[in-house]
Amino acid sequence: MADRLAGLLRHYSLSARVFHSGAFCGQHHYAAPHGYIHLVRRGPITARSPVHEDLLVTEPSLLFYPRVASHRFVAAPGDTAELLCAEVDLGASTGNPLAMALPSMLLIPLADLPGLGPTLELLFAEAERDQCGRQAAIDRLCELLLIQLLRYLMDGRLGATGLLAGLADPKLARAITAMHDAPQTAWSLEALAAQAGMSRARFAAAFKDAVGVTPGDYLADWRMNVSCTLLKQGRPVAVVADRVGYGSPNALARAFRVRMGCAPRDWLAQQRGDASLSGS
């Protein structure tokens, strides 16, 4: 099977920063503008958030908030839990479709993640040692853990509809991966169906049923997402147009107005203004 993550990771950076490892007592509120991953090595703790009901976590577990979601952990008086916590960024703020397809929160017992066992053991061991390079090591290990978790989630058919469902289907995954890897290609429905090894009609129906949108709409959205990423990187509009398969800056601008409601330069100015306000 083609690498289902390569194209996504090429356009959207994945990062993690571990900020706590060890005993946890009392309570703590997590409300920064990014995602979080929490590894509960020993409970009990109660997780509270507007995005889910109160959860009492008693066994070693992974709690994953892939997007911004305010939440609070509470340990009862006299209880001391043990946690490893990290800030994570999957590119949700810049439109990574995989980050947007994930549930608001996932709670998975570590016993259900045997494939992540060696990475978890090394992560916990590094976190316990006070050695040079510790922070860099545990951050990189947490990023590896995230990639392994995404593999697990793609294979687990978490939802009946959406990008994860499409990537879980071997045939559809080939077409989706082709779009991710080469947004500049003039993909026709016939060409995408050929990537999937399906007839045109069967592919169109299967894609819509699994992903929830037509192949053409998904490709248009993906091109817009990549365009936004490239514009934020400072690429000229002409270069962006070429990278995402539009024949000219004017063609990109027309598509951009349809999808985003404004011209590329206006959108970029707005993004820079928002960033200045958030940093002030």
C-alpha positions in Angstrom: 0.0 0.0 0.0 1.2 3.5 -0.8 2.3 5.7 2.2 -1.0 7.2 3.3 0.8 9.8 5.6 3.6 11.0 3.4 1.7 13.6 1.4 0.0 14.9 4.5 3.2 15.2 6.5 4.9 16.9 3.5 2.4 19.8 3.6 1.6 19.9 7.3 4.2 19.8 10.1 3.7 17.5 13.0 5.2 18.5 16.3 5.1 17.7 20.0 6.6 19.2 23.2 6.5 17.2 26.4 5.9 19.6 29.3 5.1 17.3 32.2 6.2 13.8 33.3 5.7 12.4 36.8 3.3 12.7 39.7 0.0 14.5 39.3 -2.3 15.6 42.1 -5.0 18.2 42.6 -6.2 19.6 39.2 -4.9 21.3 36.1 -6.6 23.2 33.3 -5.3 22.8 29.7 -6.5 25.6 27.4 -3.7 26.6 25.1 -4.4 27.0 21.4 -3.1 23.5 20.3 -3.8 19.9 20.8 -2.7 17.6 23.6 -1.7 14.0 24.2 -1.8 12.7 27.8 -0.4 9.3 28.8 -1.9 8.1 32.1 0.6 5.7 33.5 -1.3 5.4 36.8 -4.7 6.7 37.8 -7.2 7.5 38.9 -7.9 10.9 37.3 -11.1 12.5 36.1 -11.1 14.3 32.7 -13.6 17.1 32.2 -14.2 19.0 29.0 -17.0 20.7 27.1 -16.3 18.2 24.3 -17.0 15.1 26.3 -18.7 13.8 29.4 -16.7 13.4 32.6 -14.4 10.4 32.3 -12.9 8.5 35.2 -9.6 7.0 34.0 -8.3 4.2 36.2 -6.1 2.1 34.0 -3.0 3.1 31.9 -4.5 5.0 29.0 -3.8 7.5 26.2 -6.0 10.6 26.0 -5.7 12.5 22.7 -7.1 15.9 21.9 -6.1 16.5 18.3 -7.5 20.0 18.1 -8.0 22.9 20.5 -10.3 21.7 23.3 -10.3 23.1 26.8 -10.1 20.3 29.4 -9.3 19.8 33.0 -7.8 16.8 34.9 -8.7 16.3 38.5 -7.2 13.9 41.0 -9.3 13.2 44.1 -7.8 14.3 47.5 -5.3 11.7 48.6 -4.9 10.3 45.1 -1.6 10.7 43.1 -1.7 9.8 39.5 1.2 9.6 37.1 1.1 11.3 33.8 3.2 12.3 30.8 1.7 15.3 29.0 2.6 16.9 25.7 1.4 19.8 23.5 0.8 18.6 19.9 0.3 20.3 16.6 -1.1 18.3 13.7 -1.7 21.4 11.5 -5.4 21.6 12.4 -5.3 25.4 12.5 -4.1 25.4 8.8 -6.6 22.9 7.6 -4.9 19.5 7.8 -7.9 17.3 6.7 -6.6 14.4 8.8 -6.5 16.5 12.0 -10.0 17.8 11.2 -11.3 14.2 10.6 -10.3 13.0 14.0 -12.8 13.0 16.9 -12.6 15.8 19.5 -11.1 13.4 22.0 -9.9 9.8 22.0 -9.5 7.7 25.1 -7.6 4.4 24.4 -6.3 2.0 27.1 -2.6 1.4 26.5 -3.3 -2.3 26.6 -5.2 -1.8 23.3 -2.1 -0.3 21.7 0.5 -3.1 21.7 2.2 -1.8 18.5 3.1 1.4 20.4 4.6 -0.5 23.3 8.3 -0.2 22.4 8.0 3.5 21.7 6.1 4.1 25.0 8.7 2.2 27.0 11.5 4.2 25.5 9.6 7.5 26.0 8.9 6.7 29.6 12.5 5.6 30.2 13.9 8.8 28.6 11.5 11.0 30.6 12.7 9.4 33.9 16.3 10.1 33.2 18.0 13.5 33.7 20.4 13.2 30.8 21.7 15.7 28.3 19.4 16.0 25.3 16.4 14.7 27.4 13.9 17.3 26.2 14.8 16.8 22.5 14.7 13.1 22.9 11.3 12.9 24.5 9.8 15.4 22.1 11.0 13.4 19.1 9.8 10.2 20.7 6.4 11.8 21.3 6.3 12.8 17.6 7.0 9.2 16.6 4.3 8.0 19.0 1.9 10.4 17.2 2.7 8.9 13.8 2.2 5.4 15.1 -1.1 6.5 16.7 -2.2 7.9 13.4 -1.4 4.6 11.7 -3.5 2.8 14.3 -6.4 5.2 13.8 -6.3 4.9 10.0 -6.5 1.2 10.2 -9.1 1.1 12.9 -12.1 2.5 10.9 -13.0 5.0 13.6 -15.9 6.5 11.7 -18.3 5.3 9.1 -17.7 8.5 7.0 -14.8 10.8 6.5 -11.1 10.9 5.6 -10.2 8.2 8.1 -12.8 5.9 6.5 -11.4 6.6 3.0 -7.8 5.9 4.1 -8.9 2.7 5.8 -10.1 1.4 2.4 -7.1 0.1 0.5 -8.5 1.0 -2.9 -9.8 4.4 -2.0 -6.6 5.1 -0.1 -4.5 4.8 -3.3 -6.6 7.5 -4.9 -6.6 9.8 -1.9 -2.8 9.3 -1.5 -2.3 10.2 -5.1 -4.1 13.5 -4.7 -2.1 14.2 -1.5 1.2 13.4 -3.2 0.5 15.3 -6.4 -2.1 18.1 -6.1 -0.6 19.7 -9.2 -1.7 16.8 -11.4 -4.8 17.4 -13.5 -6.7 14.5 -11.9 -9.8 13.4 -13.8 -12.4 11.0 -12.3 -11.1 8.4 -14.7 -7.5 8.8 -13.6 -8.4 8.6 -9.9 -10.6 5.5 -10.5 -7.6 3.9 -12.3 -5.4 4.6 -9.2 -8.0 2.8 -7.1 -8.4 0.0 -9.6 -12.1 0.6 -9.9 -14.6 1.6 -12.6 -15.4 5.3 -12.8 -19.0 4.9 -11.5 -18.1 2.4 -8.8 -15.2 4.6 -7.6 -17.3 7.8 -7.5 -20.1 6.1 -5.5 -17.6 4.4 -3.1 -15.7 7.6 -2.5 -18.8 9.6 -1.7 -20.1 6.9 0.6 -16.8 6.6 2.5 -15.4 10.2 2.6 -18.7 12.1 2.5 -17.8 14.3 -0.5 -17.2 13.8 -4.2 -13.6 13.1 -5.4 -13.7 16.5 -7.2 -14.7 18.4 -4.1 -12.1 16.6 -2.0 -9.4 17.5 -4.5 -10.5 21.1 -4.7 -10.4 21.4 -0.9 -7.0 19.7 -0.7 -5.6 22.1 -3.3 -6.9 25.1 -1.2 -5.4 23.7 2.0 -2.0 23.2 0.3 -2.3 26.7 -1.2 -2.9 28.2 2.2 0.1 26.4 3.6 2.3 27.6 0.8 1.1 31.2 1.0 1.9 31.2 4.7 5.4 30.0 3.9 5.8 33.1 1.7 5.5 31.5 -1.7 4.5 33.8 -4.5 1.0 33.4 -5.8 2.3 32.3 -9.2 4.4 29.5 -7.6 1.5 28.4 -5.5 -0.8 28.2 -8.5 1.8 26.0 -10.3 2.2 23.7 -7.2 -1.5 23.0 -6.8 -2.4 22.5 -10.5 -3.9 25.8 -11.5 -2.7 27.2 -14.8 -2.2 30.8 -13.7 -2.4 33.1 -10.7 -5.8 34.3 -12.0 -7.1 30.7 -12.1 -6.0 30.2 -8.5 -7.5 33.5 -7.5 -10.9 32.5 -9.0 -10.9 29.1 -7.2 -9.7 30.8 -4.0 -12.6 33.2 -4.0 -15.1 30.4 -4.5 -13.6 28.3 -1.6 -12.3 31.0 0.7 -14.4 34.0 -0.1 -11.5 36.3 -1.0 -8.4 36.6 -3.1 -5.2 34.8 -2.0 -3.4 38.1 -1.0 -6.4 39.3 0.9 -6.6 36.0 2.8 -2.9 36.2 3.6 -3.1 39.7 4.9 -6.0 38.7 7.1 -4.0 35.7 8.5 -1.0 38.0 9.2 -3.3 40.5 11.0 -4.9 37.7 13.1 -1.4 36.4 14.0 -0.3 39.9 15.0 -3.3 40.4 17.2 -2.9 37.0 18.9 0.8 37.7 19.6 0.2 41.2 21.0 
